[in-house]
Amino acid sequence: MSQPTPNSPLSPTPQPQPQPQPQSKFGQRVFLGFLSTVAVFYAAIVVYHLLAINQPKTVPFAEEMGFMEECRQVCLKYGLLATGHVKNDARAYLDKVGARKLSEGLAEILNEKQFSPVSTMEHPLLNHAAPEFTLLNVEGQPQSLSSIRGEGPAVVVFYYGYGCSHCVAQLFGLNDDVKHFEELGVPIIAISSDLPAETAEKYKEYGKFNFPVLSDPNNLVAEQYATYSPETADKKEDQLHGTFLISPEGHVLWANTGQQPFTDNKSLLLRMAEVTGSWRPSPR
């Protein structure tokens, strides 16, 4: 049998050979590289969130954060969300920390023998004369420590002002129990850097407190009581809440300072009653 010639109709039709497609392979490599980058990015996000979940809800106080940022961290600690309504936010804070209005009468509180009031913290003013001050009240009238307490004891509270809702919570709590302090003969004095006019406006919106609220606009008195440190070349300004019990002789006999306000009014009452001789703890 004869073999078909190359031009014979019986010759097999040559098949086209695939041509290299360099541009297509380059595009695939670019696309795969993009997918790899995205995968690494999302993996990093997942790892970050997993680590964040296991971190504490609060951030330790740091100088670079500032004391107002510390307020925000305190709210995060208790799961509080600022609503802009200072009184409601303050009440929410008091509820979260377990601060309750004292429902019993003063006589019943003073008959308590087993309760152990909170001890004083170390403080440079402890057992020393309380720095005298004269500041303007909400009405713009000057009031001094000595004129308010007379010859008796007093409670002096330093708070950040209405700009921090949980910071003013202590004042709402003290106002709930102010009648007990009045009955014991112990005036309460609250001090912040808020101007008298600013506090007066807040009174219209949220109600007034039944004790003097004084203005220390430059924090000079707060600095004397070591609750405020101005900015220096080495550190930023710092501020603390402060609660001080002043003896009838005018000395600081108990102090508490920190990033959170002191809200244990029963301890304050019994410490003051101990000073005036109205209460004695049970011997241990």
C-alpha positions in Angstrom: 0.0 0.0 0.0 1.4 3.4 -0.9 2.0 6.0 1.8 0.1 9.2 1.7 2.2 12.1 0.5 2.4 15.2 2.7 -0.1 17.0 0.5 -2.4 14.1 0.2 -6.0 14.6 1.5 -5.4 11.4 3.6 -2.5 13.0 5.5 -3.4 13.8 9.2 -4.2 17.4 9.8 -1.5 19.1 11.9 -2.7 20.1 15.4 -1.9 23.7 16.5 0.6 23.7 19.3 -0.2 25.7 22.5 1.7 29.0 22.7 3.3 30.2 25.9 1.3 32.9 27.7 3.8 34.8 29.8 1.4 37.6 30.7 -1.2 35.2 32.1 1.3 33.5 34.4 2.5 36.8 35.6 -1.1 37.9 36.5 -1.6 34.6 38.4 1.5 35.2 40.4 0.4 38.7 41.3 -3.1 37.5 42.2 -1.7 34.7 44.4 0.7 37.2 46.1 -2.3 39.5 46.8 -4.2 36.7 48.4 -1.3 35.8 50.5 -0.9 39.3 51.8 -4.6 39.5 52.6 -4.4 36.2 54.5 -1.5 37.4 56.5 -3.3 40.7 57.3 -6.5 38.9 58.5 -4.4 36.4 60.5 -2.7 39.3 62.3 -6.1 40.8 63.1 -7.4 37.5 64.5 -4.3 37.1 66.7 -4.6 40.7 67.9 -8.2 40.3 69.0 -7.5 36.9 70.7 -4.8 38.6 72.7 -7.0 41.6 73.5 -9.7 39.3 74.8 -7.3 37.9 77.4 -6.1 41.3 78.5 -7.6 43.0 81.6 -10.5 45.4 81.0 -8.6 48.2 82.6 -5.4 49.9 81.6 -3.0 50.8 84.4 -2.7 54.5 85.1 0.1 56.1 83.1 1.4 59.6 83.0 1.0 59.9 79.3 -2.7 59.0 79.6 -3.7 61.9 81.8 -6.2 61.8 84.7 -9.2 62.3 82.5 -8.3 59.2 80.5 -8.1 57.4 83.8 -11.8 58.4 84.3 -12.7 56.7 81.0 -10.8 53.6 82.1 -12.7 53.4 85.4 -16.0 53.6 83.4 -14.8 50.8 81.2 -13.8 48.7 84.2 -17.4 48.8 85.5 -19.0 48.6 82.0 -20.4 52.1 82.3 -21.3 54.1 79.2 -21.5 57.8 79.5 -24.9 59.1 78.5 -24.2 62.8 79.0 -26.6 63.0 81.9 -24.3 63.5 84.8 -26.7 62.6 87.6 -27.8 59.3 85.9 -24.2 58.4 85.1 -23.1 59.2 88.7 -26.0 57.1 90.1 -25.0 54.2 87.8 -21.5 54.4 89.1 -22.6 54.3 92.8 -24.8 51.3 92.0 -21.9 49.5 90.4 -19.5 50.0 93.3 -22.2 49.0 95.8 -22.7 52.4 97.4 -26.1 52.5 99.0 -28.0 55.2 100.9 -27.8 54.5 104.7 -31.3 53.5 105.5 -30.9 53.2 109.2 -30.9 56.2 111.6 -27.8 57.7 113.1 -28.4 56.1 116.5 -28.7 52.7 114.9 -25.4 53.3 113.0 -23.6 54.4 116.2 -24.8 51.3 118.0 -23.0 49.2 115.4 -20.0 47.7 117.2 -18.8 45.0 114.8 -18.4 47.2 111.8 -14.7 48.1 111.0 -14.4 51.5 109.3 -11.8 51.8 106.6 -8.4 52.7 107.9 -6.6 55.9 106.8 -4.0 55.8 104.0 -0.6 57.2 104.4 -0.5 60.9 103.5 2.0 63.7 104.1 -0.7 65.8 105.9 -1.7 63.0 108.3 -1.6 64.3 111.9 -0.6 67.7 110.7 -2.6 70.9 110.5 -5.0 71.0 107.6 -4.1 73.8 105.2 -6.5 76.7 105.7 -8.3 78.0 102.6 -10.8 80.6 101.5 -12.6 79.9 98.2 -15.8 81.1 96.4 -19.0 79.0 96.8 -21.6 78.6 94.1 -23.1 82.0 94.9 -19.7 83.6 94.5 -19.3 84.3 98.2 -16.0 83.5 100.0 -16.0 80.7 102.5 -13.1 79.4 104.6 -12.4 76.1 106.2 -12.3 77.6 109.6 -15.6 79.5 109.2 -17.4 76.4 108.0 -16.2 73.9 110.6 -16.1 76.4 113.5 -14.5 74.6 116.4 -15.6 71.2 115.3 -14.6 68.5 112.8 -15.2 68.5 109.1 -15.1 66.3 105.9 -13.2 67.8 103.0 -13.6 66.2 99.6 -11.7 67.0 96.4 -13.3 65.9 93.2 -12.6 66.4 89.5 -15.7 68.4 88.7 -18.8 67.9 86.6 -16.7 67.1 83.6 -16.3 63.6 84.9 -19.7 61.9 85.8 -18.3 59.2 88.0 -16.0 61.7 89.7 -19.0 63.8 91.0 -20.7 60.6 92.1 -19.2 60.9 95.6 -21.1 64.2 96.1 -24.4 62.6 95.2 -23.7 59.8 97.6 -22.7 62.2 100.4 -25.9 64.2 99.8 -28.0 61.1 100.3 -26.5 60.8 103.8 -25.9 64.4 104.6 -28.5 64.4 107.4 -26.4 61.9 109.4 -23.4 64.2 109.1 -25.4 67.2 110.1 -26.9 65.3 113.1 -23.4 64.4 114.1 -22.3 68.1 113.8 -19.8 67.4 110.9 -20.0 69.7 107.9 -19.0 68.5 104.4 -17.0 70.7 102.1 -16.5 69.7 98.4 -13.9 71.4 96.2 -13.1 71.2 92.5 -11.6 73.5 89.8 -15.1 74.2 88.4 -16.0 77.9 88.4 -19.0 78.9 90.6 -21.0 79.8 87.5 -20.4 76.4 86.0 -21.5 74.6 89.2 -24.6 76.9 89.4 -25.6 75.8 85.9 -25.3 72.2 86.8 -27.4 72.8 89.9 -30.2 74.0 87.7 -30.0 70.8 85.6 -29.3 68.2 88.3 -30.2 69.8 91.6 -28.1 71.3 94.3 -26.1 69.7 97.1 -26.9 70.4 100.7 -23.3 71.3 101.6 -20.8 73.9 100.4 -19.2 73.3 97.0 -16.2 75.6 96.5 -14.2 76.6 93.5 -10.4 76.1 93.4 -9.9 77.2 89.7 -6.1 76.9 89.7 -6.0 73.8 92.0 -3.8 75.7 94.5 -5.7 74.2 97.5 -5.7 70.8 95.9 -2.0 71.0 95.5 -1.6 71.8 99.2 -3.6 68.7 100.0 -1.5 66.7 97.6 -4.4 65.8 95.3 -3.0 67.8 92.4 0.4 68.0 90.8 1.1 70.6 88.1 2.9 69.8 85.0 6.7 70.0 85.2 9.6 69.4 82.8 9.7 65.8 84.1 6.1 64.8 84.3 2.6 65.8 83.2 0.0 67.2 85.6 -1.8 64.6 87.8 -4.9 64.8 89.9 -6.4 62.5 92.5 -9.7 62.2 94.3 -9.2 63.1 98.0 -11.3 62.7 101.1 -10.0 64.1 104.4 -11.4 64.1 107.9 -10.4 67.1 109.9 -10.3 67.0 113.7 -11.8 69.7 116.0 -8.3 70.8 116.6 -7.9 71.3 112.8 -5.6 68.4 112.1 -5.9 65.8 109.3 -6.7 62.6 111.2 -7.8 60.4 108.2 -7.1 60.6 104.5 -8.0 58.6 101.3 -6.7 59.5 97.9 -6.8 57.7 94.5 -8.2 57.5 91.0 -11.6 56.6 92.3 -13.8 58.6 94.7 -14.3 57.2 98.2 -18.0 56.2 98.7 -18.1 54.4 102.1 -20.1 57.0 104.0 -20.6 54.7 107.0 -16.8 54.6 107.5 -16.7 58.4 107.4 -19.5 58.7 109.9 -18.0 56.2 112.4 -14.5 57.7 112.1 -16.0 61.1 112.9 -18.2 59.7 115.7 -15.0 58.1 117.1 -13.4 61.5 117.2 -16.3 63.2 118.9 -16.6 60.3 121.4 -20.0 59.2 120.1 -18.8 55.7 119.0 -16.2 53.2 120.1 -15.3 50.0 118.1 -15.5 46.7 119.9 -12.2 45.6 121.4 -10.6 42.8 119.5 
